[in-house]
Amino acid sequence: MIIVVAALAVVGASCSDSSSDGASPTGSASEPSSGAPTSGAPSPSLSPGTPPAPSSPVALPGPVTPSAVEEIVTGLAAPWSIAFVPGAEGQALVTQRDEGTIVLVDAGGTVTPVGSVPGVDGSGEGGLLGLAFDPAAPGELYVYATMGSQNVVQRTTYADGVLGSFSVVLDGIPAGTRHDGGRLAFGPDGMLYISTGEGGVPEDAQDLDNLGGKILRITPAGDVPPDNPFDGSPIWTYGHRNVEGLAFDDDGRLWASEFGDRSADEVNLISPGENYGWPFVEGIGGAPDYTDPVVEWRPTSEASPSGLAYVRDTLFVAALRGERLWQVPLAADGSGSVSAGEPAEFVTDYGRLRDAVVAPDGTLWVLTNNTDGRGSARDGDDRILRLTLTP
């Protein structure tokens, strides 16, 4: 089922500290398993260039490959998530984790403060994390934030640069100095999907009475949908270590990127009610009681996968410790793979990458993350890169 495909990388000159998000401070790199591919076909280099003028996305055949990269925003402070403002071409909101603030950015590089999220209280990997607009109610904005011992999903309104009042949609998600999850995504079914981490307590990932180490599914109002797999529970899947990337493909399937520990990082195809194995299995293990990932990275220094984007039969994975953008073309059956070895091209030096989001004009916006205390900040960090995609 797994196919060997090319991997494209936006890579720094050196990897960040091994204690980066999701990677064990004492973990060591392990050799690829016999089932993991060890090489891939070269991908074209990215070259500086000017993307086409904004327009409606063109339905091109996939997979796609970045062909040009441009820096459009600089000077962000520990940014975490990008959400494009509905109906506002080229404008997006960005969370700044440690400050607990949201800023508005545009395609021309202008950064405008929007406001703070009340009650944010996090340390380590906690703080103001994911955000998402409800496609069915474009003025409704959802945020995921650490508030002391718990992570909380809140809802507010956004219009013309102004945030409304905040109300709690879901609370009780355990928080820690690491493994806080934090990604939000609305599905084609209108439901809100939420990724959580196990807060550094591995056994919580297997506990169906605990919201840590899960992917959750709720209505926009915060209720439990009646067709969730566990009666009365927002839990959609479990057995996760720390999921920081969620993306739906053209067939409505949900994909998730997940930090491993010492053995393997993962991209998983998500099916309701399934157990993805943590802490008993990392990577492709073949254990009958657990669902294997579609893609794995061995060693974990190649990835620490955070944000995840889908466009035209291709997944793009923003890697923190690996300091690169992984490109994962998908086969017709949804399978995909990447090289477990060195990427094909060393193309530039942007450091840690936190998020990747497809813009309304069909370009890919990628968020760097070097000012969060774990990366090596460069002049202009943190920044947003805009990548042109071609077949």
Secondary structure, 3 states (H helix, E strand, C coil): CCCCCCCCCCCCCCCCCCCCCCCCCCCCCCCCCCCCCCCCCCCCCCEECCCCCCCCCCCCCCCCEEEEEEEEECCCCCEEEEEECCCCCCEEEEEECCCCEEEEEECCCCEEEEEECCCCECCCCCCEEEEEEECCEEEEEEEEEEECCEEEEEEEEEECCEECCCEEEEEEEECCCCCCCCCEEECCCCCEEEECECCCCHHHHHCCCCCCCEEEEECCCCCCCCCCCCCCCCEEEECCCEEEEEEECCCCCEEEEECCCCCCEEEEEECCCCECCCCCCCCCCCCCCCCCCCEEECCHHHCCEEEEEEECCEEEEEECCCCEEEEEEECCCCCECCCCCCCCCCCCCCCCEEEEEECCCCCEEEEECCCCCCCCCCCCCCCEEEEEEEC
